[in-house]
Amino acid sequence: MTNSLKFGTSGLRGLAVDLQGAEARRYTTAFITYLQGLGEAVPALYLAGDYRPSTQGIIADCAAAAAEMGVPAISCGTIPTPALALHAMSAGAPSIMVTGSHIPADRNGLKFYRKSGEISKADEAGIVAALRDAAPAGNYSEPVADEAEAARTRYVARYRGVLAVDALKGQRIGVYEHSTVIRDILAEIFSSYGAEVVRLGRVEGFVAVDTEAFSDAVFAPLAGWIDENQLDAIISADGDADRPLLMDGQKRFVRGDVLGLLAAQFIHADQVVTPVTSNNAIEATGFFHAVRRTRVGSPFVIAEMEKALADAGNAVIGFEANGGTLLGSQVSVGNGLSALMTRDAVLPLLGAFGMAAREGRSVAEVVDALPLRAAVAGRLEDVAQEKSASLLKDLRDRGWAEKYFYPRVIERFAEIDGLQFWLNDGAMIHYRPSGNAPELRCYVEAADEKAAEAALDWGLTAAKKDLAARG
């Protein structure tokens, strides 16, 4: 069957109309079949989702497929992806999060979790191999139990005692609520540490928020909210809350890899695992015993974290350039925090404020003190993957690339999950097609913010012009 559905950097994604009905049942059936083929018990299937219009129908499809296989489906409502994973894992059961994360509302997806945690690339292949024609939905369309409140309570309790009591007292922190599933939870967690929370921008329905695309129009009001409400910062997350967002009191967005880095410092991490899209100066900070690089995608980060745990050590943390942060081992920060090997938005946010409290400075001051190169990112939307692939194919030819970047001179080149070019003006430009959406992403580093913004503008403009010429 030909449709838009495919596994990307984190889960199955595609057009919602392609996922609804038979395909959702097919993938759920394949997931359970695959787990049972491994000899893994499936006592129940836990389900949750985001606020997309298509999500509840797809959850019903997943529940129907589970019922056809004799597996009870348990609803965890509209909660963060890491909250679902945590709750299902505590019950020794697999789960599926119905979400398209940050991509547009006409798309949706499935994130699969085994009882031990997020699935691997090998697991993805196993699910695909187990795909068969969908069984009829029958008369069953609803989960048999509702544990939404229990799942929410467990997740909030996880972050109780991570900071000192009243660590945020005296701070006014805005929560940009939009349609993220974590909007109420963020307000609860941050107010519990003494912050005065101001809730902003709540919408009904669903709006796509990409925490790496700071130039998107959806973020336009945030800087004004800082002044209007006399805020010290604004926090938020993407649709399913596995990627954080933070604007500091100076009206600057803090990149996700910087939030991950602060979280790593906060928990006294020994080893860091992060993709090649994260700031290239992390190794040079000297903060960690080891920094391991991977391709983009949480399955790759998790696989390398498992190697790090086997090789060494203590306090292993992973994070992506989008800020999604994974904790590989139990740490003793505050009252202690157990491992959770899936992307999460709360830990990096608490880590940033925790480092600020520890050092007696603002988040903006803590970020400014980091010895990192300026880094920004952007994207071109509605770019077919075939066109992105064509551009990258040509850029692999050194002669063609030299003409593309002229008058800049290419000093170094790397082909790791896209293409990275280090140029003679000190900038690094990294092109990478999105694994989840028809987008071409551009990551840039430079000596300072002005140079980075200029390089990003050039990189996006050059790519847009080239892609347009390709028809």
C-alpha positions as CSV (number, residue, x, y, z in Angstrom):
1,M,0.0,0.0,0.0
2,T,1.4,3.4,-1.0
3,N,0.9,6.3,1.3
4,S,2.7,9.1,3.2
5,L,3.5,7.0,6.3
6,K,7.1,6.3,7.2
7,F,9.3,6.1,10.2
8,G,11.5,9.2,10.7
9,T,13.7,10.5,13.5
10,S,11.2,9.7,16.2
11,G,8.2,7.4,15.3
12,L,5.9,6.9,12.4
13,R,4.6,10.1,10.6
14,G,2.5,11.0,7.7
15,L,-0.7,12.7,6.6
16,A,-3.5,12.2,9.1
17,V,-5.9,10.9,6.4
18,D,-3.4,8.1,5.7
19,L,-3.1,7.1,9.3
20,Q,-6.7,7.1,10.3
21,G,-8.7,3.9,10.2
22,A,-7.1,0.8,8.7
23,E,-3.4,2.0,8.9
24,A,-3.6,2.9,12.5
25,R,-5.0,-0.6,13.2
26,R,-2.4,-2.2,11.0
27,Y,0.5,-0.6,12.8
28,T,-0.9,-1.3,16.2
29,T,-1.5,-5.0,15.3
30,A,2.0,-5.2,13.9
31,F,3.5,-3.6,17.1
32,I,1.7,-6.1,19.3
33,T,2.6,-9.0,17.0
34,Y,6.2,-8.0,16.9
35,L,6.4,-7.8,20.7
36,Q,4.7,-11.2,21.2
37,G,7.1,-12.7,18.7
38,L,10.0,-11.5,20.9
39,G,8.4,-13.4,23.8
40,E,7.5,-10.1,25.5
41,A,4.2,-10.1,27.5
42,V,1.7,-7.5,26.5
43,P,-0.6,-7.2,29.5
44,A,-2.2,-4.0,28.2
45,L,-1.6,-1.2,25.7
46,Y,-1.4,2.3,27.1
47,L,-2.6,5.1,24.8
48,A,-2.4,8.9,24.8
49,G,-2.3,11.7,22.3
50,D,-2.0,15.4,21.5
51,Y,-4.7,18.0,20.6
52,R,-4.8,17.5,16.9
53,P,-8.3,17.1,15.4
54,S,-7.4,13.6,14.1
55,T,-5.8,12.2,17.3
56,Q,-8.9,10.9,19.2
57,G,-10.1,9.0,16.2
58,I,-6.7,7.4,15.7
59,I,-6.5,6.5,19.4
60,A,-9.9,4.7,19.0
61,D,-8.4,2.8,16.0
62,C,-5.4,1.7,18.0
63,A,-7.7,0.6,20.9
64,A,-9.8,-1.4,18.4
65,A,-6.8,-3.2,17.0
66,A,-5.6,-4.1,20.5
67,A,-9.0,-5.4,21.4
68,E,-9.1,-7.6,18.3
69,M,-5.9,-9.2,19.7
70,G,-7.3,-9.6,23.2
71,V,-5.1,-6.9,24.7
72,P,-6.9,-4.3,26.9
73,A,-6.3,-0.7,25.9
74,I,-5.9,1.9,28.7
75,S,-6.4,5.6,28.0
76,C,-3.9,8.1,29.5
77,G,-5.7,11.0,28.0
78,T,-4.0,14.1,26.6
79,I,-0.6,14.1,28.4
80,P,3.1,14.6,27.4
81,T,4.8,11.8,25.5
82,P,7.3,11.2,28.4
83,A,4.5,11.0,30.9
84,L,2.8,8.2,28.9
85,A,6.1,6.4,28.6
86,L,6.9,6.7,32.3
87,H,3.4,5.5,33.3
88,A,3.3,2.5,30.9
89,M,6.9,1.5,31.8
90,S,6.0,1.5,35.5
91,A,3.2,-1.0,34.7
92,G,5.5,-3.2,32.6
93,A,3.4,-2.5,29.5
94,P,4.0,-1.0,26.0
95,S,2.4,2.2,24.8
96,I,1.6,4.3,21.8
97,M,1.5,8.1,21.7
98,V,-0.6,9.5,18.9
99,T,1.1,12.7,17.9
100,G,2.7,14.5,15.0
101,S,4.8,16.5,17.5
102,H,5.7,19.8,15.9
103,I,4.6,19.2,12.3
104,P,1.4,20.7,10.8
105,A,-2.0,19.7,12.0
106,D,-2.9,17.9,8.8
107,R,-0.3,15.3,9.8
108,N,-0.1,12.8,12.6
109,G,1.9,9.9,13.8
110,L,2.6,7.1,16.3
111,K,5.4,6.9,18.8
112,F,5.9,3.4,20.0
113,Y,7.3,2.3,23.4
114,R,8.2,-1.1,24.7
115,K,7.8,-1.9,28.4
116,S,11.6,-1.0,28.6
117,G,11.3,2.3,26.8
118,E,11.4,3.9,23.3
119,I,11.8,1.5,20.4
120,S,15.0,1.2,18.4
121,K,15.6,1.3,14.7
122,A,15.7,-2.5,14.8
123,D,12.3,-2.5,16.5
124,E,11.0,-0.2,13.7
125,A,12.1,-2.7,11.1
126,G,10.5,-5.5,13.1
127,I,7.1,-3.6,13.2
128,V,7.3,-3.0,9.4
129,A,8.0,-6.7,8.8
130,A,5.0,-7.7,10.9
131,L,2.6,-5.5,9.0
132,R,-0.4,-7.4,7.6
133,D,-3.9,-6.4,6.3
134,A,-5.9,-4.7,9.0
135,A,-8.5,-6.7,10.8
136,P,-12.0,-5.3,10.9
137,A,-12.5,-2.8,13.8
138,G,-15.5,-4.7,15.1
139,N,-17.8,-2.9,17.6
140,Y,-15.0,-1.9,20.0
141,S,-13.7,1.6,19.7
142,E,-12.9,2.9,23.2
143,P,-10.1,2.0,25.7
144,V,-11.4,-0.1,28.6
145,A,-9.9,2.0,31.4
146,D,-8.9,5.6,32.0
147,E,-5.6,6.3,33.9
148,A,-5.1,9.8,32.7
149,E,-5.0,11.3,36.1
150,A,-2.7,8.6,37.5
151,A,-0.3,9.1,34.6
152,R,-0.3,12.9,35.1
153,T,0.2,12.6,38.8
154,R,3.2,10.2,38.4
155,Y,4.9,12.6,35.9
156,V,4.4,15.7,38.1
157,A,5.7,13.7,41.1
158,R,8.9,12.8,39.2
159,Y,10.0,16.4,39.3
160,R,9.0,17.1,42.8
161,G,12.1,18.0,44.9
162,V,14.5,18.4,41.9
163,L,15.1,22.1,42.8
164,A,15.3,23.5,46.3
165,V,12.1,24.7,47.9
166,D,11.3,28.2,46.8
167,A,14.2,28.1,44.3
168,L,12.2,30.2,41.9
169,K,10.6,32.5,44.5
170,G,10.5,36.1,43.2
171,Q,10.5,35.2,39.6
172,R,7.7,35.8,37.1
173,I,7.7,33.1,34.5
174,G,5.3,33.0,31.6
175,V,4.0,29.7,30.3
176,Y,3.2,29.9,26.6
177,E,0.3,27.5,26.5
178,H,-0.7,27.4,22.9
179,S,-1.9,23.8,22.3
180,T,0.9,21.9,24.0
181,V,-0.3,18.9,26.2
182,I,2.0,20.1,29.0
183,R,0.6,23.6,29.5
184,D,-1.1,22.9,32.8
185,I,1.7,20.7,34.1
186,L,4.3,23.3,33.4
187,A,2.4,25.9,35.4
188,E,2.0,23.4,38.3
189,I,5.6,22.4,38.4
190,F,7.1,25.9,38.2
191,S,4.6,27.4,40.6
192,S,5.5,24.6,43.1
193,Y,9.0,26.1,43.3
194,G,7.8,29.5,44.2
195,A,7.6,31.1,40.7
196,E,4.7,33.5,39.9
197,V,3.3,31.9,36.7
198,V,1.6,34.0,34.1
199,R,-0.3,31.9,31.6
200,L,-0.3,33.1,28.0
201,G,-1.5,32.3,24.5
202,R,-3.8,29.4,25.1
203,V,-5.6,28.3,22.0
204,E,-8.4,25.7,21.4
205,G,-7.7,23.2,18.7
206,F,-4.1,22.7,17.5
207,V,-1.3,24.9,16.3
208,A,2.0,23.5,15.2
209,V,5.0,24.8,17.3
210,D,8.5,23.9,16.2
211,T,10.9,24.7,19.0
212,E,13.8,25.0,16.6
213,A,12.1,27.4,14.1
214,F,12.3,30.7,16.1
215,S,11.4,32.8,13.1
216,D,7.9,31.2,12.8
217,A,5.1,33.7,13.1
218,V,3.6,31.8,16.0
219,F,6.4,33.1,18.2
220,A,5.9,36.8,17.3
221,P,4.0,37.8,20.5
222,L,6.5,36.4,23.0
223,A,9.0,39.3,23.1
224,G,6.1,41.7,23.7
225,W,4.8,39.5,26.5
226,I,8.1,39.8,28.3
227,D,7.6,43.6,28.7
228,E,3.8,43.6,29.1
229,N,4.0,41.2,32.0
230,Q,7.4,42.0,33.4
231,L,8.5,38.5,33.0
232,D,11.9,36.9,33.8
233,A,11.4,34.3,31.1
234,I,8.8,32.4,29.0
235,I,8.7,28.6,28.9
236,S,6.8,26.2,26.7
237,A,7.1,23.0,24.7
238,D,6.1,21.5,21.4
239,G,2.7,19.7,20.8
240,D,3.5,16.5,22.6
241,A,6.0,18.1,25.1
242,D,9.2,16.2,24.4
243,R,11.0,19.4,23.2
244,P,11.4,22.5,25.4
245,L,11.1,26.2,24.6
246,L,12.6,29.0,26.6
247,M,12.9,32.8,25.9
248,D,15.0,34.5,28.5
249,G,14.4,37.9,30.1
250,Q,16.5,39.6,27.4
251,K,13.9,38.4,24.8
252,R,16.3,35.8,23.3
253,F,15.3,32.3,22.5
254,V,17.7,29.8,24.1
255,R,18.6,27.0,21.7
256,G,17.6,23.4,22.7
257,D,21.2,22.1,22.8
258,V,22.1,24.9,25.2
259,L,19.2,23.8,27.5
260,G,20.4,20.2,27.2
261,L,23.9,21.4,28.1
262,L,22.6,23.2,31.1
263,A,20.7,20.2,32.2
264,A,23.8,18.1,31.8
265,Q,25.7,20.5,34.1
266,F,22.9,20.6,36.6
267,I,22.8,16.9,37.1
268,H,26.7,16.7,37.1
269,A,26.7,14.5,34.0
270,D,29.8,12.4,33.3
271,Q,29.0,11.6,29.7
272,V,26.9,13.4,27.1
273,V,25.4,12.0,24.0
274,T,24.1,14.4,21.3
275,P,23.7,14.5,17.5
276,V,26.0,16.3,15.1
277,T,23.5,19.2,14.9
278,S,24.2,20.3,18.4
279,N,26.8,23.0,19.0
280,N,30.2,21.9,17.9
281,A,31.9,23.6,20.9
282,I,30.4,21.3,23.5
283,E,33.5,19.1,23.5
284,A,35.7,22.2,24.0
285,T,33.9,23.2,27.2
286,G,35.7,20.5,29.1
287,F,32.6,20.0,31.3
288,F,32.3,16.2,30.7
289,H,34.4,13.1,30.7
290,A,33.2,12.3,27.2
291,V,30.9,13.7,24.5
292,R,29.6,11.2,22.0
293,R,28.0,12.3,18.7
294,T,25.3,10.6,16.7
295,R,22.9,11.0,13.8
296,V,19.7,13.0,14.4
297,G,16.9,11.1,16.1
298,S,16.2,9.8,19.6
299,P,16.8,6.1,18.6
300,F,20.4,6.9,17.6
301,V,20.9,8.9,20.8
302,I,19.5,6.1,23.0
303,A,21.6,3.4,21.3
304,E,24.8,5.5,22.0
305,M,23.7,6.2,25.6
306,E,23.3,2.4,26.1
307,K,26.9,2.0,24.9
308,A,28.1,4.8,27.3
309,L,26.3,3.1,30.2
310,A,27.9,-0.2,29.4
311,D,31.4,1.4,28.9
312,A,31.7,3.7,31.8
313,G,29.5,5.2,33.6
314,N,27.9,7.4,35.9
315,A,25.3,10.1,35.1
316,V,24.8,9.6,31.3
317,I,22.6,12.2,29.7
318,G,21.5,12.7,26.1
319,F,20.0,15.6,24.3
320,E,19.2,16.8,20.8
321,A,19.5,20.2,19.1
322,N,15.8,20.6,19.7
323,G,16.3,20.3,23.5
324,G,14.6,17.0,24.0
325,T,16.6,15.5,26.9
326,L,17.0,11.9,27.9
327,L,18.3,10.7,31.3
328,G,20.2,7.4,31.1
329,S,20.9,6.8,34.7
330,Q,19.6,7.7,38.1
331,V,21.1,10.9,39.5
332,S,21.2,12.3,43.0
333,V,20.3,15.9,42.1
334,G,17.7,17.2,44.7
335,N,15.7,14.3,46.0
336,G,17.0,12.2,43.2
337,L,15.8,11.5,39.6
338,S,15.4,8.1,38.0
339,A,16.4,7.3,34.5
340,L,14.0,8.0,31.7
341,M,15.3,7.1,28.2
342,T,13.0,9.2,26.1
343,R,13.0,12.9,25.1
344,D,11.5,15.2,27.8
345,A,10.9,18.9,28.0
346,V,10.8,19.4,31.8
347,L,14.3,18.3,32.7
348,P,16.1,20.8,30.4
349,L,13.9,23.7,31.6
350,L,14.4,22.8,35.3
351,G,18.1,22.3,34.6
352,A,18.4,25.9,33.2
353,F,16.6,27.5,36.1
354,G,18.5,25.1,38.5
355,M,21.9,26.2,37.2
356,A,20.8,29.9,37.5
357,A,19.6,29.3,41.1
358,R,22.8,27.4,41.9
359,E,25.0,30.3,40.6
360,G,22.8,33.1,41.8
361,R,22.3,34.5,38.3
362,S,19.6,34.9,35.8
363,V,19.1,32.3,33.1
364,A,20.3,34.8,30.5
365,E,23.5,35.4,32.5
366,V,24.1,31.6,32.8
367,V,23.7,31.2,29.1
368,D,26.0,34.1,28.3
369,A,28.7,32.6,30.4
370,L,28.8,29.3,28.4
371,P,31.9,29.1,26.1
372,L,29.9,28.3,23.0
373,R,29.8,29.5,19.4
374,A,26.7,31.4,18.3
375,A,24.3,28.9,16.7
376,V,20.9,29.4,14.9
377,A,18.7,27.2,12.8
378,G,16.0,27.6,10.2
379,R,14.0,25.7,7.7
380,L,12.4,25.8,4.2
381,E,8.9,24.3,4.4
382,D,7.0,22.4,1.7
383,V,10.2,21.0,0.1
384,A,9.7,17.5,-1.3
385,Q,12.4,15.1,0.0
386,E,13.3,14.3,-3.6
387,K,14.3,17.9,-4.2
388,S,16.3,18.1,-0.9
389,A,18.0,14.9,-1.9
390,S,18.9,16.3,-5.3
391,L,20.4,19.4,-3.8
392,L,22.5,17.4,-1.3
393,K,23.6,15.1,-4.1
394,D,25.1,18.0,-6.0
395,L,26.6,19.5,-2.9
396,R,28.6,16.3,-2.4
397,D,30.5,17.2,-5.5
398,R,33.3,19.5,-4.3
399,G,33.5,21.5,-7.6
400,W,29.7,22.1,-7.6
401,A,29.8,23.0,-3.9
402,E,32.6,25.5,-4.4
403,K,30.5,27.4,-7.0
404,Y,27.4,27.2,-4.7
405,F,29.3,28.8,-1.8
406,Y,31.4,31.3,-3.8
407,P,32.9,33.7,-2.8
408,R,33.2,31.8,0.4
409,V,35.8,29.1,0.4
410,I,35.1,25.6,1.8
411,E,37.8,24.7,4.3
412,R,36.3,21.5,5.6
413,F,33.4,19.2,4.8
414,A,31.6,16.4,6.7
415,E,28.9,14.0,5.6
416,I,27.1,13.0,8.8
417,D,23.4,13.1,8.7
418,G,23.2,15.8,6.0
419,L,26.1,17.9,4.9
420,Q,28.3,20.2,7.0
421,F,30.5,22.9,5.4
422,W,33.1,24.9,7.4
423,L,33.8,28.1,5.5
424,N,36.7,30.6,5.5
425,D,34.6,33.3,7.1
426,G,34.3,31.2,10.3
427,A,30.8,30.0,9.7
428,M,29.6,26.4,9.6
429,I,26.5,25.6,7.5
430,H,24.7,22.3,7.8
431,Y,21.9,21.2,5.5
432,R,19.7,18.3,6.5
433,P,16.4,17.1,5.1
434,S,13.8,16.6,7.9
435,G,13.1,12.9,8.6
436,N,9.5,13.7,9.6
437,A,8.2,16.4,7.3
438,P,8.8,17.9,3.8
439,E,11.3,20.4,5.0
440,L,15.0,21.3,4.5
441,R,16.6,22.3,7.7
442,C,19.7,24.6,7.9
443,Y,21.9,24.7,11.1
444,V,24.5,27.4,11.4
445,E,27.3,28.3,13.7
446,A,29.5,31.3,13.7
447,A,31.7,33.5,16.0
448,D,28.8,35.7,17.1
449,E,25.1,36.1,16.8
450,K,25.2,38.7,14.0
451,A,27.5,36.5,11.9
452,A,25.3,33.4,12.6
453,E,22.1,35.2,11.6
454,A,23.7,36.5,8.4
455,A,25.0,33.0,7.5
456,L,21.6,31.5,8.2
457,D,19.9,34.0,6.0
458,W,22.4,33.3,3.2
459,G,22.1,29.5,3.6
460,L,18.3,29.6,3.4
461,T,18.2,32.1,0.6
462,A,20.8,30.2,-1.5
463,A,18.9,26.9,-1.0
464,K,15.5,28.4,-1.8
465,K,16.9,29.9,-5.0
466,D,18.5,26.6,-6.0
467,L,15.4,24.5,-5.2
468,A,13.2,26.9,-7.2
469,A,15.4,26.5,-10.2
470,R,15.0,22.7,-10.0
471,G,11.3,23.1,-10.7
